[in-house]
Amino acid sequence: MAGVAGLTATGCSAESSLEAVDKHELPVDPAKGGEWISAACWHNCGGRCMNKVMVKDGAVVRQKTDDTHEDSIEYPQQRGCVRGKTQQQQCFGADRILHPLKRKGWQPGGGEKSNGQMRGKDEWEVISWDEAIKLASEEIKRISDEYGPTGFYCKANNTTLNVLSGYVRGWDTTSHGTYTLDVTKMGLPTTDCGTGDADTANDRFDLENAEYIIMWSSNPAWSAAGTPINYWMAARDKGTKFVSIDPLYNASAQMLDAEWVPVRTGTDMALMFAIAYEMLRLDEEKGGIIDWDFIHKYTVGFDSESMPEDKTIDENLKDYILGKYDGTPKTPEWAEPICGVKPEQVTELAQIMAKSNKVMILHNYGMARCNGAEMLPQLLIALGAMGGHMGKSGHATASAYHANAGNGGARLISAGAAKMPKTTNPVTTGVRQPQMYEIIKNGGGHTQDVSNAYGSFHEPNPTELGPIKCIYHMTDAVLQTSLNQKEGIEAHRAVDFVLTLAQFMTTNARYSDIILPVTTEWERCGGFGDYNNREYLPFYTRVTQPLGEAKTDQEIGELLIAGVGKDPKLAYGKTEDQQLYEKIAGCKVMGDDGKMKTLVTLTADDIKGLNAEGAPQEGIITLKELKENGGYQFPRKRNDKHGHIGYQKFVDDPEANPLKSKSGKLEIYCQARYDLMASFGFPGIEQYKPYPTYVVPCTGYESTFKDGKIGGEKGEYPFLMFNPHYLRRSHTVFDNCPWLREAWANPVFLARSDAESLGIKDGDTVLLSSPYGKGLRNAAVMDVLMPGMVGVPHGAWVDVDEETGIDMAGSDNYLIGSEYSGMGVSGYNNQICNVEKYTGAPLGRDCDKPARWSAN
């Protein structure tokens, strides 16, 4: 242990991460036996695939994916990707944290004792669980006594902290961007982390009935790896034509032979306005383009004939597009300088989207994670409504997101609930995440409390917060995935105490004081994959006993709660085994009669074997089958009873099936959403109206010019930066895995014409700079990227050189600031930057760098 205690701040060994992991491979002959076990593949990648491992003598010696049945498009295998095959490096990696760690320079008591400026630089020492819990619980109690529950910050919902003290939550628009801003008021369903608005999309078999599929900001091959892209390819093989609207001719577009419409990141609304203008023009000239009956029956606010009763201004989208209010018709020629799309392509898109064609407009959320995208959902719905592309076979206007990409509809199978005690956070205040770091650094401050949960908003409650003295991290990645990472590091160095539960030396962990080692899902009793697709429910069992001294989140929570003198049962009233039983017993599957039925048969012996209490039950499959098959897949066939058409009930009978909006229709002009968002008082809201208009974003394409005017002299940061999801990671997870670091180099994407003008060749090290930070990456020079765009893959673990302040890892959020306006959308995908050839020592391969932590 002495060698471990003396490690430096990053915990690096001298060997590379590849060398370290190779040393830990066990020389076992799998041919002499072993047991196949259904193993978890649990991260937020958009896949939820089957993962099986062969275990022999406690070691994983082989891995495979779904081979439980023959593969077909009707009944596809749930095949995993390269990330799933790397899960063994998550569990058995040489860089696992297996013992409690304490930062050497930190002492409890606050103030100078915390030595906060050394977070991220200091050395670590291994301590016992007893000492770790004593230090952490006593410091939590001290801060709670002195500062109350608002002295704590945690981004995630935290059952333990609810009981320990309470805490201030952060909120952000993160994954879904503007779609988190109460789109229910305009008639869309709630957008959540698992489904997006999948219920508004059609079933996967209906993809084949579309004549055209418009992929807007969509790349399911990377953002929903596994089975989904096969559904799209099946449609291609049946004759469906694809169009990809994206700054990058991405992997999905290439696989589907899609026509590419390159668009500048963050300018999608300008293109949408121009398409709508052309549809109006073409309809006026020759007719047959716009479905006026659909617009007037199912929407409000498109034109003067369809205005909502609660309107406060006598304006509508159609007249705005035609230039009636500002004197500027939103023609293709108006849009081209903004979005970069040629007028003839805009006209072609308008013709494709005509009511006479079967069209699906399927989007992901990259375009919604942009400054100025506040009204994008209403404008996209308007485009779909103009062609009547909702509520019938071959037509859709919806998301193609996560595990549900291209497969809309309610789940046909689901797991039960754990039935745990409900805990409540005594603090109701939430702070917009980009403002949180500023409040922490300043020792408190004013906030407009408008939300304390993802996607949930209320009228503003002006609040003065006192000092936040403790940051408590679950096994999330808040410091890595939030805007303005540089300021986030400063905020972490400003508090008295940072506590992190972690499996690795993540960015959260690196800037902490105490790290409590957490088990992976492979070391737990088992469970179900969440956010699964509608037809498949993955189930996994234990692969190995907990490694080292790692404990589950619940075990750690119980120790901390007991440490402050409270009853752990207040938070955790059931064992983890009992919770697993509740989930299995509650599994439901759709029957042919449209009713949910019990899935799993459980005998008394089964329940005893689960170390649980409960009553036997009859279901469709046995517990043994659930375990051996790694879950249950709902059998599908074309034209079965379980297809789905988005909005079909509403379109068939809008009176009997109204939407959740005030009018019961799709609200293109939505007074209720506008009024709520305007009440927040964010800067720039006065530019917005209850219907979509073009607003110059606080940061965006216009910001790349010196005077903010398109066509003028370029400014200090002439490029637009976006953050594509990347197969090396699931958001930030797996970035430490040597196999993936070797296979996926994590370069910066540059257009060939830009690279040539800068004297940059493929593989050269480049310096990226923005108003907020600097970073290094090696260049991937591409012919499939729109000039002027720079792609910085999302999720690389920041690695700041403390002398230069330059990030050596290419972290996207180290280059992004906290600026926001309007309704508060965080602009992850239309930031500005500069690119130049780096004159210092070139970067090597990421996989050749030492691991952040090694216990050897």
Secondary structure, DSSP 4 states (H G I P E B T S, - for coil): -HHHHT--TT---SSBHHHHHHHT-----GGG--EEEE----SSSS-----EEEEETTEEEEEE---SS---SSS------TTGGGHHHHHH-TT---S-EEETT--TTSGGGG-GGGTTTS-EEE--HHHHHHHHHHHHHHHHHHH-GGGEE-SS--HHHHHHT--BEEE--GGGGGGGTTGGGGTPPPPBTTTBTGGGSPPGGGGGG-SEEEEES--HHHHT-SSHHHHHHHHHHTT-EEEEESSB--HHHHHTTPEEE---TT-HHHHHHHHHHHHHHHHHHH--S--HHHHHHHEESSSGGG--TT-SSS--HHHHHTTTTTS----HHHHHHHH---HHHHHHHHHHTSTTS-EEEEE-SGGGSSTT-TTHHHHHHHHHHHTT-SSSTT-EEEE--GGGTT--S--SEEPPP--PPP---S---EEEHHHHHHHHHTTSEEEEE--SBTTB--S-EEEEE----EEEE-SS-HHHHSS-HHHHHHHHTTSSEEEEEESS--HHHHT-SEEEEB--GGGSSEEE-SS--TTEEEEEE--SPPPTT-B-HHHHHHHHHHHTT--GGGT--S-HHHHHHHHHHT-EEE-TTS-EEE-EEB-HHHHHHTT-----B--SEEHHHHHHHTEEE----TT-TT---TTHHHHH-TTTS--SSSSSSEESS-HHHHHHHHTT--TTGGG--SS------SSSGGGGBTTS-TTS-B-SS-EEEE----TT-BTTBTTT-HHHHHH----EEEEHHHHHHTT--TT-EEEEE-SS-EEEEEEEEESSB-TTEEE--TTPPP-B-TTT-EESS--GGGG------TTT---SSSEEEEEEE--SPPP--GGGSBPS----
